[in-house]
Amino acid sequence: MTISSEDTGDIFPDSRWTLVHRAQKGDEEAAHAALNELCKIYWYPIYAYIRRSGKQPEEAEDLTQGYFASLLDRDYLAKATPERGKLRAFLLTDLKFYLSNHWRHGQAVRRGSGITFVPIDTEWAEDHYTHEPANLETPAELFDRKWAVAVLGNVLEQVREKYVAKDRELLFTELKPFLSWNAGEESYAEVGARLGRDVNYVKVNVQRLRKLYRETLEFVVSQTVTCPAEVREEIRYLASAVC
């Protein structure tokens, strides 16, 4: 099911393709702001791909920043439309092209060049990267895994912000564990006791949370695929990527 902007009111931020279009066609300030937002969401999957490809942390950081800068410099986002396929696949294909071209021509990575779309916390990134599976996972498989984590984390944050806006963050915090696929109902009474509410109150609000999460996930994913029919397929793929 695809959720339209009319159905959802103002609970969803700009879609990913909306950000792409703004980065394409807006004035320079708006374009950089849109690209910055994309980078904040998706920089780690790109960083992880580059690291798994054999680059060291400092070079991976510079290449990540350089890649986002190149999207504007090459005006490549002008070629990015939902009709060209999934945003995930589009960026991965373009990243491969960028790195291949970079390595083929032996372009130097310039540190301190002043090009920064997002503050990359290399210490945080390396802590996460060193805990990535050390099996035969390819750079592309790692990219997909971290893309899925980024999407799901972004969805959860959007839902949390909705609860915060209604001064219900405590309720969200208590109910969040029930979003897990293996969450059991035996804890409803315990959660209700902490909230000073009965079991029925907890059950009803868990259902509401799950519904909002599902709608948010479907909406976010719908903004990264070609057509509504691909939404459920992409959600299944994201779920399999993080398993």
CORSULCOR-V539428 format. One line per field, one symbol per residue. phi: phi as a letter, one per 40 degrees, with the letter a starting at -180 (. if undefined). psi: psi as a letter, one per 40 degrees, with the letter a starting at -180 (. if undefined). Layout:
phi: ???
psi: ???
This chain:
phi: .cccccccgbcbcdccccccccccbccdcccccccccccccbccdcdcccccchccdcccccccccccccdcdcfcccccbdcchccdcccccccccccccccccgcccccgcgcacaccccccccccccbcdcccdcdcccdccccccccccccccccdcccccbfbcccddccddccccbcccccdcccccccgbcccccdccccccccccccccccdcccbbcadccccccccccccccc
psi: hhhidddebfehahidddddddddeiiddddddddddddddedddddddddeeeiidddddddddddddddddefdedehideeahddddddddddddddddddefhihhifeehhdihhgddddddddeeihfaehidddddddddddddddddddddddddddeffddddddeddeeidehieeedddddddefiiddddddddddddddddddddddddeeididdeddddddddddde.
